Amino acid sequence: MKIRMLAFRLLTCCILLTFCTTTNSASIPKRPEQLKFNPLNYTPPDPLQHKFTLKSGPTVYLVQDNTIPIVQITVFVKAGEYLEPTNITGLAELTSTLLVEGGTSKHSADEIDEMVDFLGAILTSSCSSLYSTVSLNILSQHLTNALELLREILATPAFQEDRLKIVKQRVIQEMAQRNDDSSSIESREAMFLAYGTNSWVSRLPTRRTIEVITQDDLIKFHQHWYWPSNFIVAVSGDFQSNQILPMLEAMFNSWPFKGEQPPLPPTDFKFATPAIYMVHKQVNQARVRIIMPNSIKWGDPEHFAAIIMNHIFGGGGITSRLFNRVSSDEGLA
């Protein structure tokens, strides 16, 4: 009896599996081009609905999302590398780094580190050719304390000498690794060809330009550009818009100094003569980059369309058409 019952159950399972397999096979097209997808309905948000201008100077963008109790605050500063003197290239990067690592007039660097840890926050900074950023990720219950801390860091940095020395040593050590990776070499040389070796876009700090930077240089650069009229503030996460706006207004009010409006970045680039340029490195792979000088400029109506086109064609990594053809189809890379 038990054997018959077991056989019946096995037969039932086989029938069900056969039915499921047949059903699934029938629903899967034989060719990729026969696949059908539901239409993607997406309406991009209107930036003007999230944009506010504070009386104290900054432009603010707010995106409220109360799903989780976290707030992300990023202050974009019009203080990019193009503003630094050529003889102290690296100044903008050191200023950005020492803002969060060099203490303030009220608290030492170690005390700031302890305050950030106590709040369970993540404090970071970055610097690029056109702008710098300072970001703080915080639990919403600590938002008031976080804004006070962020103001202190932005308005009254100390740029401690001991921390400056450490950061300079770190940057110089990173320079020694510039030629270790072929992708770094490719990117660097491509920038030289596209913009010229002396352009603010392609200019790189050297050991000499880093070593001569002083605490006074950091203070002057900071007081020139790090003031509310040069800030764009992005806040997202768990908050109420009508409550955080007065908090931000108070945060940037009564700034201890008045800076300057930065000039527009120079655009007098010197493009290399169109040709094939090669840099040799003893590795078992080659990298190829095609540069089109004078193709798309800021303000061009086709700018963002060109970015999307480039992403689809080859800039999108493993999802791009070029990668699929060269790697997946041909097995060449």
C-alpha positions in Angstrom: 0.0 0.0 0.0 2.8 2.4 0.9 4.6 1.6 -2.3 1.5 2.4 -4.4 1.0 5.6 -2.5 4.6 6.7 -3.2 4.3 5.8 -6.8 1.1 7.8 -7.1 2.8 10.9 -5.6 5.8 10.6 -7.9 3.6 10.3 -10.9 1.6 13.4 -9.8 4.9 15.4 -9.4 6.1 14.4 -12.9 2.8 15.5 -14.4 2.9 18.9 -12.6 6.6 19.4 -13.7 5.8 18.6 -17.3 2.9 21.0 -17.3 5.0 23.8 -15.7 7.8 23.2 -18.2 5.5 23.3 -21.1 3.8 26.4 -19.9 7.1 28.2 -19.3 8.5 27.1 -22.7 5.4 28.4 -24.5 5.7 31.8 -22.8 9.4 32.4 -23.7 10.0 33.7 -27.2 12.5 31.9 -29.4 14.3 35.1 -30.5 15.4 38.1 -28.4 13.8 40.5 -30.8 10.4 38.8 -30.0 10.6 39.9 -26.3 8.0 42.4 -25.3 8.2 44.8 -22.4 5.7 47.0 -20.7 6.1 50.7 -21.6 8.4 52.6 -19.3 6.4 55.6 -18.0 8.7 58.0 -16.3 8.3 61.7 -15.8 11.4 63.4 -14.6 10.9 65.7 -11.6 10.8 69.5 -12.2 13.8 71.0 -10.5 12.0 74.3 -9.9 9.6 72.5 -7.6 12.5 71.6 -5.3 14.6 74.8 -5.7 14.8 77.5 -3.0 17.0 80.6 -2.6 17.9 81.6 0.9 18.3 85.2 2.0 21.7 84.3 3.3 22.9 83.4 -0.3 22.8 79.7 -1.1 20.6 78.0 -3.6 19.0 75.0 -2.0 17.4 71.9 -3.5 15.2 69.8 -1.2 13.9 66.3 -1.9 11.9 64.9 1.0 11.7 61.1 1.5 10.6 59.9 4.9 11.0 56.2 4.1 14.1 55.8 6.3 15.3 58.1 9.1 18.4 59.4 7.3 19.3 62.8 5.9 22.0 63.5 3.2 23.4 67.0 3.0 25.8 68.0 0.3 27.2 71.5 -0.1 28.6 72.2 -3.5 31.1 75.1 -3.5 32.2 77.1 -6.5 35.8 76.5 -5.6 37.3 74.2 -8.2 40.9 73.5 -9.2 40.7 76.1 -12.0 40.9 78.9 -9.3 44.2 77.8 -7.8 47.5 79.5 -8.8 49.6 77.4 -11.2 52.6 77.4 -8.9 50.6 75.7 -6.1 48.6 73.2 -8.0 46.8 71.0 -5.5 45.7 73.8 -3.3 42.0 73.3 -3.9 42.2 69.6 -3.1 44.1 70.2 0.1 41.7 72.8 1.2 38.7 70.5 0.6 40.4 67.6 2.4 41.6 69.7 5.4 38.1 71.2 5.9 36.9 67.8 7.3 40.3 66.5 8.5 42.0 69.7 9.9 39.8 70.7 12.8 38.0 74.1 13.4 38.7 77.2 15.5 36.5 75.7 18.2 37.4 72.0 18.1 40.5 70.1 17.3 40.6 67.5 14.4 40.5 64.7 16.9 37.4 66.2 18.6 35.7 66.7 15.3 36.3 63.0 14.5 34.8 62.0 17.9 31.8 64.2 17.3 31.1 62.7 13.9 31.5 59.2 15.4 29.2 60.0 18.3 26.5 61.2 15.9 26.9 58.1 13.8 27.5 60.4 10.8 29.5 60.1 7.6 31.5 63.2 6.8 33.3 63.5 3.5 34.7 66.1 1.0 35.8 66.1 -2.6 37.3 68.4 -5.1 37.2 68.6 -8.9 38.2 71.0 -11.7 35.1 73.0 -11.3 33.8 72.7 -7.8 34.3 71.2 -4.3 31.9 69.4 -2.0 31.4 68.7 1.7 28.8 66.0 2.5 27.2 64.8 5.7 25.1 61.7 6.1 23.2 61.7 9.4 20.3 60.1 11.3 17.3 62.6 11.1 17.1 62.7 14.9 20.5 64.4 15.0 19.8 66.9 12.2 20.0 70.0 14.3 23.4 69.0 15.7 24.6 68.0 12.2 23.8 71.4 10.7 25.6 73.2 13.6 28.7 70.9 13.0 28.5 71.5 9.2 28.5 75.3 9.6 31.4 75.1 12.0 33.4 73.1 9.5 32.6 75.3 6.5 32.9 78.7 8.3 35.8 78.3 10.7 38.2 75.6 9.7 41.6 75.6 11.4 43.7 73.7 8.8 45.9 72.3 11.6 49.6 72.2 10.7 50.0 68.6 11.9 47.1 67.3 9.8 48.3 69.4 6.8 51.6 67.6 7.0 50.0 64.2 7.1 47.7 65.0 4.1 50.6 66.4 2.0 52.6 63.2 2.6 49.5 61.1 1.6 49.1 63.0 -1.6 52.7 62.7 -2.5 52.6 59.0 -1.9 49.6 58.7 -4.2 51.6 60.5 -6.9 54.2 57.7 -6.9 51.5 55.3 -8.1 50.3 57.4 -11.1 51.9 55.0 -13.6 51.0 51.8 -11.9 47.6 51.5 -13.8 47.4 51.8 -17.5 43.9 53.3 -17.2 45.3 56.2 -15.2 48.0 56.8 -17.8 45.4 56.7 -20.6 43.2 59.2 -18.9 46.0 61.6 -18.1 47.5 61.6 -21.6 44.1 61.9 -23.1 43.4 65.1 -21.1 46.8 66.5 -22.2 45.9 65.9 -25.9 42.4 67.3 -25.6 43.1 70.4 -23.5 46.9 71.0 -23.6 49.4 70.3 -20.8 49.0 73.7 -19.2 45.2 73.8 -19.1 43.4 73.9 -15.8 41.5 70.8 -16.9 44.6 68.7 -17.4 47.0 70.3 -14.9 48.3 67.9 -12.3 50.0 68.7 -8.9 53.6 67.7 -8.5 55.7 67.0 -5.5 57.1 70.5 -5.6 53.7 72.3 -5.8 52.3 70.2 -2.9 55.4 70.7 -0.7 55.3 74.5 -0.9 51.6 74.9 0.1 51.3 76.5 3.5 48.5 76.9 6.1 48.2 80.5 5.0 47.5 79.4 1.4 44.7 77.2 2.6 43.2 80.1 4.7 43.4 82.5 1.8 41.8 80.1 -0.7 39.0 79.3 1.8 38.2 82.9 2.6 38.1 83.8 -1.1 35.6 81.2 -2.2 33.9 79.4 0.7 31.1 81.7 1.5 27.3 81.2 1.2 26.8 83.1 -2.1 29.1 80.4 -3.7 27.1 77.5 -2.2 24.6 75.2 -3.8 23.0 72.9 -1.1 21.3 69.6 -1.8 19.3 68.0 1.0 17.4 64.7 0.7 15.8 62.3 3.1 13.7 62.3 6.3 12.7 65.9 7.0 9.9 68.4 6.6 10.6 71.1 4.0 8.9 73.9 5.9 10.9 73.1 9.0 14.4 72.6 7.4 14.4 75.8 5.4 14.5 78.1 8.5 17.2 75.8 9.9 19.3 76.2 6.7 18.7 80.0 6.7 20.1 80.2 10.3 23.0 77.9 9.4 24.3 80.2 6.6 23.4 83.5 8.2 26.0 85.9 9.7 29.0 84.3 7.9 32.2 85.4 9.5 33.7 86.7 6.2 32.7 87.9 2.8 34.3 86.1 -0.1 34.3 86.7 -3.9 32.3 85.5 -6.9 34.6 83.2 -8.9 35.3 84.0 -12.6 34.1 81.7 -15.3 36.6 78.9 -16.2 38.9 79.8 -19.1 38.0 78.0 -22.4 41.2 78.8 -24.4 42.1 75.1 -24.8 45.0 74.0 -27.1 44.0 70.8 -28.8 46.6 68.5 -30.1 47.1 67.8 -33.9 44.7 65.0 -34.9 46.8 61.8 -35.1 47.5 58.5 -33.4 49.3 58.9 -30.1 50.7 55.9 -28.2 52.1 55.4 -24.7 54.0 52.2 -24.1 53.7 50.2 -20.9 54.7 46.6 -20.3 51.3 45.1 -19.6 49.4 42.3 -21.3 46.5 44.6 -22.4 46.0 47.7 -24.5 43.6 50.6 -24.1 42.2 52.7 -26.9 40.5 56.1 -26.6 39.1 58.2 -29.4 38.9 62.0 -28.7 36.8 64.4 -30.7 38.0 68.0 -29.9 35.5 70.8 -30.2 32.6 68.4 -30.4 30.2 69.4 -27.6 30.5 72.4 -25.3 28.7 73.5 -22.1 25.4 75.1 -23.1 25.1 73.2 -26.3 21.4 72.0 -26.7 22.8 68.6 -27.7 25.0 68.2 -24.7 22.9 65.7 -22.7 21.7 63.9 -25.8 25.4 63.3 -26.6 26.1 62.0 -23.1 23.2 59.5 -23.5 24.4 58.5 -27.0 28.0 58.0 -25.7 26.7 55.9 -22.8 24.7 53.6 -25.1 27.5 53.3 -27.7 30.5 52.7 -25.5 30.6 54.7 -22.3 28.2 52.5 -20.4 30.7 49.7 -19.6 29.4 46.1 -19.8 26.0 47.3 -21.0 27.2 49.3 -24.0 27.0 48.2 -27.6 30.8 48.4 -28.1 31.5 46.2 -25.1 28.9 43.6 -26.2 30.4 43.5 -29.7 34.1 43.4 -28.8 33.8 41.2 -25.7 30.7 39.2 -25.7 30.3 38.6 -29.5 33.9 38.5 -30.7 35.7 37.5 -27.5 38.5 40.0 -28.1 38.6 41.6 -24.7 
